[in-house]
Amino acid sequence: MSTTHALLGILASQGIRHGYELKREHDRRLLGVKPLAFGQMYTTLARMLRDGYIAEAAHQRVSGPDRVAYRLTTEGRVELDNWLGQAVPPATHVSAQLFVKVIVALLVAPDEETARSFLATQRTVHLERMRELTKVKTAGGASVTELAAADYLLNHLDADLRWMATTLERISQLRSEVLA
């Protein structure tokens, strides 16, 4: 996810905001996305300022350090519009920790049981998370955003489960190939 573009979008939709307000809106509006750490947010704001996507709009001192409010610049709006106009490219490399753990388990374990055990444990964890997300969908009261996030996560968890099942079927061949 592009934190820069998420923050540009918040500024475009809501106008001038302080750093804390941007973080709060990021976390509130992007349900299911990892909450933004303050350090990451302020580093991102500094980079956006450097790149000319935002500008300082106001300084306030309210019992403590200065609070800086930011506004979107024309360059920032152009960057946001360009980003929104581009399709998200499909992944070209495997970057999932799940995949890496299975390969490493096959490399270091004396047999394939370590990988099998890891996949069985992981399957249990995935199924529990799927149950939690299904409750969100069926309990009522969830917002459409919460439902969309739950659907997105459920589909990814389902894909992981299918990958785990296929990998378990091939675990002996995979181990032989990894150790070759």
C-alpha positions as CSV (number, residue, x, y, z in Angstrom):
1,M,0.0,0.0,0.0
2,S,1.2,3.5,-0.7
3,T,1.0,5.5,2.5
4,T,1.9,8.7,0.5
5,H,-1.1,8.2,-1.8
6,A,-3.5,7.4,1.1
7,L,-2.5,10.6,2.9
8,L,-2.7,12.6,-0.4
9,G,-6.3,11.2,-0.8
10,I,-7.2,12.2,2.7
11,L,-5.9,15.7,2.2
12,A,-7.7,16.0,-1.2
13,S,-11.0,14.9,0.4
14,Q,-10.8,16.8,3.7
15,G,-8.6,19.8,3.2
16,I,-6.0,21.0,5.6
17,R,-5.1,18.5,8.4
18,H,-2.5,18.1,11.2
19,G,-0.3,15.0,11.3
20,Y,-2.3,13.4,14.1
21,E,-5.6,14.1,12.2
22,L,-4.1,12.4,9.1
23,K,-3.1,9.3,11.1
24,R,-6.5,9.1,12.7
25,E,-8.3,9.4,9.4
26,H,-6.0,6.9,7.7
27,D,-6.7,4.3,10.4
28,R,-10.4,5.1,10.5
29,R,-11.1,5.0,6.8
30,L,-8.7,2.2,5.7
31,L,-10.2,-0.6,7.8
32,G,-8.3,-3.8,7.6
33,V,-5.1,-2.0,6.7
34,K,-2.3,-2.1,9.2
35,P,-2.7,1.1,11.4
36,L,-0.1,3.7,10.5
37,A,2.7,4.2,13.0
38,F,3.4,7.8,14.0
39,G,7.0,7.5,13.0
40,Q,6.1,6.2,9.6
41,M,3.5,8.9,9.2
42,Y,5.9,11.8,10.0
43,T,8.6,10.3,7.8
44,T,6.1,10.1,5.0
45,L,4.9,13.6,5.6
46,A,8.6,14.9,5.5
47,R,9.1,13.1,2.2
48,M,5.8,14.4,0.7
49,L,6.9,17.9,1.8
50,R,10.3,17.5,0.2
51,D,8.7,16.2,-3.0
52,G,6.3,19.2,-3.2
53,Y,3.1,17.1,-2.8
54,I,2.1,19.0,0.3
55,A,2.9,22.3,1.9
56,E,2.7,23.6,5.4
57,A,-0.5,25.5,5.9
58,A,-0.3,26.6,9.5
59,H,1.7,26.2,12.8
60,Q,0.0,26.1,16.1
61,R,1.3,25.7,19.6
62,V,-1.2,24.0,21.9
63,S,0.4,23.0,25.2
64,G,3.4,21.1,23.8
65,P,5.3,20.9,20.5
66,D,4.2,22.9,17.5
67,R,1.4,21.3,15.5
68,V,1.9,21.7,11.7
69,A,-1.1,21.6,9.4
70,Y,-0.6,20.5,5.8
71,R,-2.4,21.2,2.6
72,L,-2.3,19.4,-0.7
73,T,-0.4,21.2,-3.5
74,T,-1.1,21.1,-7.2
75,E,1.8,18.7,-7.6
76,G,0.3,16.5,-5.0
77,R,-3.1,16.5,-6.7
78,V,-1.4,15.6,-10.0
79,E,0.5,12.7,-8.3
80,L,-2.7,11.5,-6.7
81,D,-4.6,11.6,-9.9
82,N,-1.8,9.8,-11.8
83,W,-1.7,7.1,-9.1
84,L,-5.4,6.6,-9.1
85,G,-5.4,6.3,-12.9
86,Q,-3.0,3.4,-12.9
87,A,-4.0,-0.3,-12.4
88,V,-2.3,-2.1,-9.6
89,P,0.3,-4.4,-11.2
90,P,0.0,-8.1,-10.3
91,A,2.8,-9.3,-8.1
92,T,5.8,-10.5,-10.1
93,H,7.6,-12.1,-7.1
94,V,6.5,-14.1,-4.1
95,S,6.9,-11.9,-1.1
96,A,4.7,-13.8,1.4
97,Q,6.3,-14.8,4.6
98,L,4.2,-18.0,4.4
99,F,6.1,-19.1,1.2
100,V,9.5,-18.2,2.6
101,K,8.9,-20.2,5.9
102,V,7.9,-23.3,4.0
103,I,11.1,-23.2,1.8
104,V,13.3,-22.4,4.8
105,A,11.7,-25.2,6.8
106,L,12.5,-27.6,4.0
107,L,16.1,-26.3,3.8
108,V,16.9,-26.7,7.5
109,A,14.8,-29.5,8.8
110,P,16.0,-33.1,8.7
111,D,12.8,-34.2,7.0
112,E,9.6,-32.7,5.5
113,E,7.6,-33.1,8.7
114,T,8.7,-29.6,10.0
115,A,7.2,-28.0,6.9
116,R,4.1,-30.2,7.2
117,S,3.7,-29.3,10.8
118,F,4.2,-25.6,10.1
119,L,1.5,-25.7,7.3
120,A,-0.9,-27.6,9.6
121,T,-0.5,-24.9,12.3
122,Q,-0.8,-22.2,9.8
123,R,-4.0,-23.7,8.4
124,T,-5.5,-23.7,11.9
125,V,-4.6,-20.0,12.3
126,H,-6.0,-19.1,8.9
127,L,-9.3,-20.9,9.6
128,E,-9.6,-19.1,13.0
129,R,-9.1,-15.8,11.3
130,M,-11.7,-16.7,8.6
131,R,-14.2,-17.6,11.4
132,E,-13.6,-14.1,13.0
133,L,-14.1,-12.4,9.6
134,T,-17.2,-14.4,8.9
135,K,-18.7,-13.3,12.2
136,V,-18.1,-9.7,11.2
137,K,-20.1,-10.3,8.0
138,T,-22.9,-12.2,9.6
139,A,-23.3,-10.5,13.0
140,G,-25.0,-7.4,11.5
141,G,-24.0,-3.8,12.1
142,A,-20.9,-3.9,10.0
143,S,-20.4,-0.9,7.7
144,V,-20.0,-1.5,3.9
145,T,-16.3,-0.7,4.3
146,E,-15.9,-3.3,7.1
147,L,-17.7,-5.8,4.8
148,A,-15.4,-5.0,1.9
149,A,-12.3,-5.4,4.1
150,A,-13.6,-8.7,5.4
151,D,-14.3,-10.0,1.9
152,Y,-10.9,-8.9,0.7
153,L,-9.2,-10.7,3.7
154,L,-11.3,-13.8,3.4
155,N,-10.5,-14.2,-0.3
156,H,-6.8,-13.9,0.4
157,L,-7.0,-16.3,3.3
158,D,-8.8,-18.8,1.0
159,A,-6.1,-18.4,-1.6
160,D,-3.5,-19.2,1.1
161,L,-5.4,-22.2,2.2
162,R,-5.6,-23.5,-1.4
163,W,-1.9,-22.9,-1.8
164,M,-1.1,-24.8,1.4
165,A,-3.2,-27.8,0.3
166,T,-1.4,-27.9,-3.1
167,T,2.0,-27.5,-1.4
168,L,1.3,-30.4,1.0
169,E,0.4,-32.6,-2.0
170,R,3.9,-31.8,-3.5
171,I,5.9,-31.5,-0.3
172,S,8.2,-34.4,-1.1
173,Q,9.0,-33.2,-4.6
174,L,9.4,-29.6,-3.3
175,R,11.8,-30.7,-0.6
176,S,13.9,-32.7,-3.2
177,E,14.0,-29.6,-5.4
178,V,14.8,-27.2,-2.6
179,L,17.7,-29.4,-1.4
180,A,19.1,-30.0,-4.8
